[in-house]
Amino acid sequence: MYEAGTLQAASGRVGKVDPTLWLIPLVLSGIGILMVTSTTSPSSFDASGTPFTMGIKQLQWLGLGVLAMFVTYCVPVKAWYKMSGPLWALSMILLLATLVPGVGSMVGGARRWIRVAGVSVQPSEILTLALIMVVAKLTVRNEMNPQKCFWLLLLIMSVSGAPLLKQPDLGSTILISAICMGMYVERFGWKMPLVAGVFGAALFAVFIMSKPYRMRRVYAFLNPWLDPLDAGFQTIQGLIAFANGGKWGTGLGHGFQKLQYLPAASTDFIYAALGEELGLIGTLGVLSLFLLWLARCRELYNRVPEGYETALVWGVTLTIAIPLFINVAGVTNAMPLTGMPLPFVSYGGSSLIMMWMRVGLLLRIHKELAEPA
């Protein structure tokens, strides 16, 4: 049974789509293409004789992402409600496939990708979107039984997180845990998540201390200069990039850190590369775009009648806001690095397509939202 309120029941009129819901992501994606092109131009030129290779690939991913947005937009919210369970199960199958030798691709000591027709796919990105759909359904169906909902939520969170820890992908594990707890809090309050958080923090500390490379990240966060050529190298180079940029930046394409100094300049550290080339003005401008977009999501959340759609809008908002915070905090050394890409901006096909599917989902909810008579 579809427990959500029927959005069009109150009126025969259909709400106009809010253009800022897709225009702001489009601007952010455009900035991402420029920065990906800039940060990868030296290596692209050496490999293919043109500096635009990776930028063109990102543009192609954007095209697929916009197409995915339209497809998602065309599917009624009721259908996503019904498909949420199978989609989550499919994402789990893909996630487990990364651990199979010969299927999962090993990159940087982690199995986070699978190769499909010559293209790398990161199943954790698919899982995150499917997870908010199934958790939204779970919270709505168990609205009268918060304790049962909480234990079911912990079960889903544990099942989803186990393969991620095995890959290992600590950043995505933190992300799905925060999303699940955040969606529970939205409907039932803080009491049980706070209690669970105490035990979770203890388990998290044990997990961090169990591997020397994780402890090196903690030490690098506390004082990156203790090991400037290894554990603290990324953090230091990111801070140097921000320092080089100053207020106005060195200019697009004129950054120095991308010349083999700043690792992952087009992915995890693209915000630092942006800070070098576009300066403080550029970084604050990008943050302002994100905050404006999140504010529009909040406005939509406040307008949607209580039910599945409310939880879904809240979940989508969390899946943008939390990675944004983790990425920016990591590259500015406000928290340990976790390898989280910057939404809409960092290079990566799986991430970009799934982000645009979120946009399509919000646009669909907005379309079905009846305007006041």
N, C-alpha and C positions, 0 to 999 in steps of 0.2 A: 504493500500500500504506500502511496506517495503522501507522506505526512506534511509536506510543506504547504504553505498557503498558496493558492492559485493566484499568481500575480495579476492576471488580467480579469479576475472575477469582479473586482470592484468597479470597473469601468470598461466600456467598449473601446476606449481610446488607448493607443499604444504609446508609451513614452518615447520621446526622441532620444537617439543615441548621443551620449555625451562625447563630443569630439576629442576632448582632452584625454580621455581614457586610452585613445590610440595615437594621438598626435605626440604626446610627451614621450611614450616609448619609441616612436619613430625618430624623434630628435635624438634621444639617447643612443639608439642603434646607429644612427648616422654618425654621431660622435665616436662611437665604438669603431666603425669602419675606418674613419680617419686615423684614429689612434693605432688600430691594428696595422694599417698600411705603414704608418710612420715607424712603429716599433719593430716591424719585421722587414723593412725595406733593405737593410744591409744584407741579411741572410738570404732574403728572396732574390736579390740581385746576384749574389754569389752562386746560388743554386740554379736559377733559371734565366738570368740575364735581364730580368725586369723586376723593379721594386714593388710591383703591385700585386704579386701572386696571392698573398694571404689576404689582402684587402678585397680582392675580387672574390675569393672563396667566402669571405664573411658576407659580402654583398649577396652572393648566391644563397647562403644560409638565411639571410634576411628575407629574400624572396620566398623561400620555402616556409619561413616562419609566418609571413603575412598570409600565405595560402592556408596554412594550418589555422590561423586566426579565423579566416572566413569559414572554413569547414566547421570549426568549433561553434562559431556564431550561428550557423544554420541548424544546429542540433538543439532541440528544446531542453530546458533544464531538467524536465521530468525524465528524459531519456538518460541524461548523465547520472541521475539518481539511481536508475535501474542498472546502469552499466558499471557503477562504481566498484562493486565487489569483483566482477570479472577483470576489470582493468587493473585493480590492485594485484590480483592473482597473476595476471600476465606480467606485470612489472616485477613481481617476485621471481617468476621463472627466468626472466631476462637477467635479473640480479644474480641469481644462483649460477647462471650460465657463465658469468665472468670468472667463476672459480674453477671452471672446467678447463684443464690444459688443452691447448689447441683451439679453444673457443674464445676464452678471455685473453686480452692483450696485456702483457706486462709492461708498464711504463713507470720508470722511477721507483721500482720496487713494489708497485701496487697493481693489482688486477681490478681495474675499474671500468674497462671498456670491452666491448665485443665487436668483432669485425663482421659487418653485414654488407655484402656486395662491394667490398673494397672500402667501405666507409666505417669509421669508428663511431660507435654509439655508446653513450654513458647511461646505463639503465637507472642509476640513482636519480637522474633528472626526471625520468618518466615516473619513478616511484613517488617522488615528492608531489607531483600533480595528482596522481591516483590516490595518494594517501589522504589529501585534504577532502577529496570527494567521499571516500569511505568513512572518514572520521566525522565529517559533517552529517552523514546519514546515521552514524552510530549515536551521536549526541542527540539528534532529534528523536530517534526511535526510543531512546532510553531516558527521555527528559524527566520522567517521574521517578526514576531510580538512579540517582547520581552515583551511588557506590558501585552498582553493577556496571554502569557506564565506565567508571574509572578503571575497574579491573579488566574490562574488555579492551579499554584503550591501552593499558599497560601491556596486555598480551599482543596486540597489533604492533605496538611500538617495539617490543622485544623481538618479535618475529621479523619485523622489517629491519631492525638494527643489527641482528646477528650476522647476516652476510656482509653488511657494510664494515663491521669490525674485522671480519675475516679478510677483507680485500687488501689492506686495511684502508678505511676512509673515515677517520675520526670526525672530520668536519661535517660530512653528511649525516653521521650518527647524531651529532649535537643538534643539527638542523631539524631532523625529523622528531627528535625528543622535544625540542622547544616548540615545534608546531603543534604536536599532539597536546602538550600541556597548555599551550596558549589557547587552543580551541576548546579545551575543557573549561578553562578559567572563564572564557567568554560566556559560557552558559551556566556554570555551576559554582563559580567562585574559586578562591585561592586556597581554601583549607587543606584539602587532600593533596594538591600538587606541592604545597610547601612542605608537608610531612614527607612526601616521596622525594622531594628535592634534597632533603638532608641525607637520606640514604643514597640517593643517586650521586651526590657530590662525593661521598666517601668511596663509592665504587669507582667513580671517575678518577679520583686521586690514586687509587690502587692500580687502575688501568694505565695511567700516565707513568707511574713509577715502575711498571713491569717491563718497560722497554727503554733502553738507554737513549735511543734517538728521540723519544718523546721528552725525556728529561732534558736533553740538550736544547730542545725548543723552549722549554720553560726557562732554562738558564739564559738563553739568548734573549728572551723577552725581558728578564730582570736586568741583564747587563750584556748587551750584544758585543761589547768591546772586549769581553773576556776571551772570546774566540772569533776574532774579526774575519778570519779567512775560511771558516767552516760554518759552525752553527749560527753565528751572528751575521754572516755575510749578506744574506738577503735583506735582513732588517736594516743593516747599515746602508746598503746601497739604495734602499728605498728612501731612507731619511736624507741621504745625499741628493737624491733626485728632487725631493721637495725643496731642499735648501738651494739647489741650483736654479730652480724655477722662480723662487722669490715671489713677488707680488704679481708680475705680469708674464712670467715665463720666458723661456729662451726662444720661443716661436715654434709653430708646428713644423715638425721635421728636423728641428735643430737641436734635439736633445742628445746628450752625450752618454747617458746611462744605458741606452739601448745597444751600445757598441760593445756587447759581451760583458757589460758590468752588472746590469740588473737582470737577474734570472726571472723568467716567466713574465717579461714586460708586457706581453700581449694578452696574458690570461690573468693570473692571480694578482699581479702587481701593475695592472694597467692604470690604476688610480694614481700610483706614484709616477708613472711615465707621463700621465696627463698633468700632474702637478708640476713636473719639470718643464714641459713644453708650453702649457697654458697658464701656469702659475696659480697663485692663490685664487685669483679671479675665476679661473677655469674650474678648479675643484669645487669652490663654493657654488658656482653656477650649476654644475652637475648635481650637487647635493640639493640645491633649490628645486631643480626639476623633479628629483625623486620625491622630495617633501610635498611638492604641489600635487604630484600624481597620487601619493598616499592620502593626501587630504581629500582628493576627489573620490578615492575608494571609500574613505570614511563617510563622506556625504552619501554615497550610494548605500552603504551599510545602514545608515540611519533611516533611509527612505524605504528600504525593503521590509515588508511585513515579516514578523517573526516566523521562523521555520528553516527549512533546508537552505534556502537562498541566503539567509542571513549568515548562517554558519559558513557557507561557501565563500561569500564575499570576504568574511573575516579570515578564512584560511588562505585565500589568494593573497590578501594583504600581508599576512605573516610571511608567506613564502617569498615576498619581495623585500620586506622590511628587515627580516632577520639576516639574510645573506648580505644585504647592504651594510648593516651594522658590523657583521663579522669581517667582511672584506676591508672596510675602511678602518676599523679598529686594528686589524692585523697589520696593514701596511703602514699605519702611523705609530705602531708599537704601543697601542693602548691595551692590547691583549695578545696572547701567543698566536702565532701563525697557524692556520688550519687548512690553507689551500682552497679557499672559497672564492669562486669567480664573482665579479661585479655584474649584477643583473643587467641585461640588455647591452652591456658595453664590452665585456671581456670576449675574447675569441672563443668560439666553440659552437658547433652546430646543434648538438643535443640541447644545450642550455638555452640557446636563442629560440629554437623552435618551441620548446616547452614554455618559455616566457610568453611568447606570442599566443600560445593556446590559452594561457591565463587571461590575456587581454580579450580574446574571443569569448571566453566564459563570462567575463564581466559585462561585455557588450550585450551578450544574450540576456543576462539577467536584467540589464538596464532596458533592453527592448521590451521585455515582458512586464516591466514595471508600469502599472497603470498610473497615468498622471491624474492629479486631483481634478475633479469636475469643476 
